[in-house]
Amino acid sequence: MFAFLGRFAYRCRWPIIAAWALLLLAAVPVLPRIEEPMKVGGFSSAETEAARARETLERELGFSPSMMVVIFQSDRFTATDPGFVAQVEAAVSGVQRLPHVTDVLLPRDDPSLISADGSTAYALAGLDLPPEVAQRQVPAFRAALGNPADLEVLVAGAPAFYADIETVSQRDLRRAELIAFPFALVALLVVFGSVVAAVVPLAVGGLGVAGVLLALYLVARASDLSIFVLNLATMLGLGLAVDYSLFVTSRFREELARRADVRTAVEQTIATAGRAVFFSGLTVLIGLAGLVFFSFMFLRSVGVAGVVVVFFSVLAALTLLPAILSVVGHRIDWLPIVRSRDRTGAAEAEEGFWVALSRWVMARPFLVLVPTLALLMLLGAPFLRAEVSSPDATILPTDLPSRQGFDVLSEKYGPGEISPFVIAVHSSSSIFRTENLGALYDFADALARDPRVLRIQSALSYGPGTTREQAIGFLGARRGLGAVGVDTRLDRFVSDQTAVVLAYTRYLPNDDRNKALLAEIRSTQLGGDLSLLVDGGTAEIVDVVDLMYRDFPRAIALIVMATYLVLLVLFRSVLLPLKAIAMNTLSILASYGALVYIFQEGHFSGVLGFTPLGFVEASLPVIMFCVLFGLSMDYEVFLLSRIREEWDRTGDNQRSVAVGLERSGRIITSAALIVVVVTASFVTADVILIKALGLGIALAVFLDATVVRALLVPATMRLLGAWNWWVPSSLRRLLPKRSFMEESA
């Protein structure tokens, strides 16, 4: 199959190149507006209790799906001065006429919207769109506010947060691309030693990324895709495409050194390196496809994007690259920079650095294995201290308006102001039954007395000292006034079967004291026939983490099982796939430890330019496992493919490991260097999630391609000996009669 593909690529080289050129032409108009159909968010799920509470309040009390928070500050006026009030009203008058604004709550209507020192006030504008969609309305919303002469204005809230996420994501992507491409080119020049050999993989990688982005643009127009996939698609797309191109180009140069015939060299290259690319791509695809099974649009988007990335990377390596190599031929070494060491003959394969290293390791396998395992476990040890949570506005840099608004509200009103507990209380009969009103009052009053709660808003909350009977009497009076047309805004808090209680705490949503309070509220048994559901920042965080990590073990099991089966068929070995899975797990755990040590605990935060979160963002371990499991297996496939080739030829285990490592070790290290360069460029990102993802992947790939492949693999293969290739006879009968590794023999 793969030899045929090589022959086809050689014969049809010009049509193949023309087809990819047409793909690039189709992508060019799309690239400047690639983010248009993308969605921001995707971190929530309709399966959570928080989502059910939100849906109940929207249906029963007319709560808006999203809320803009407009913050006003002045050094000249206090918030109750007529000048301040007049300018606030003038500013929001334009907002009230916008098409998707449903209602506006002003500081004059609710004194709790004014800060204690009187310098700050905020208004709430409800929108009839979910936050992910409403963020498109933010520019028009900000324009409608105008510029009050004596007031500073900031726009915060979920839609503004998502709009700023999009802005900073685009900024991060452009910066990373400007860093990644030049550094990748320099790395390729060092690896290949000639301009032509270095430019070919980079050109194939660039065309592969163009195809990926065009495909994602089309997919996003048909279904929801998170805007974060653009960063990941560029990171992985460039890394994988250049990786695969490097392996294929290196093998092509090796084949040219053995035979002068370009056609045969292309055919043999695709029959060997092309086959390894296909199966390594399959293992990466399996890892990334595991994200498709999650309930969150964000993770599903990464899974979809990963599948697209792998498809185009493998397709480019197996069609475009051999077509280009067929045209370039012996000119692959034109414009030399340094003397190339890439071409490896049989003699060199027995004398090089990697042979010497592998023989040194295999001469003392336990001496190498034990400290190496200890080092990787030491690097992973901080993960035992991991605190997993979901992000809030603190993941944004401080120069963005929504983050500044978040900081102002936290400073002036308290950390819990922007994200209160939103408790939906439901009655199967009527909230207004005396028994139910009494139970609702007792619940709200108990919350108000809790030292963790700063203030309460509800239909029965009228300040300290108000008795249950007085509160119920006030409620009755407001209902009476409402019946004759007076707007008491009671309908914001209660309907016949549903009431809402807003509890503003003293802490940020991620605080453990808020999480403890959430657990207590949810376990509360209300009187009457009342039941409750809890929404709000803390509830959303807890529910998202619980649901995500409910799905995670299932995804791990599916990825591991599918990868094992692919490697079993490819290498016809029972133990090698198990060893590969164990090796991958070690490098992934080491990168997890770095997440905790750096981003949770704050080490090197000054160097990397971020404020520590105090937790590990919940989706990071999930994404990193799925990405790294496939990416690390990528290198395992390339290494074991060369080892298996030599084993099939000689049957000598130690020689097979030494020769296989010599023929692939330098290329694997070089390929890893490219991935490290590309992913590490995202460490410059302003969004901590992207920064952490780039650093985590770069570290894991570095460890995998150096410590694991250079030390652990030779040591374990020496200890296993002939058992490396053992397959029970009963299982051998179920495997294909001919090994995929024998195609080119």
CORWO-V137067 format. One record per helix or strand. SS is the DSSP state (alpha for helix, beta for strand). FROM is the first residue (numbers start at 0). TO is the last residue. Records with the same first field share a line. If there is no record, write none. Layout:
SS=FROM-TO, FROM-TO
This chain:
alpha=1-10, 12-30, 48-60, 81-95, 110-112, 130-144, 157-191, 194-221, 227-257, 261-292, 296-332, 347-349, 352-362, 364-384, 392-394, 400-412, 433-448, 467-482, 489-491, 511-521, 536-570, 574-599, 604-607, 617-649, 652-683, 687-724, 728-731, 739-741
beta=38-38, 65-72, 100-104, 113-113, 119-126, 151-155, 193-193, 225-225, 335-335, 387-388, 420-426, 452-456, 493-493, 497-504, 529-534, 615-616
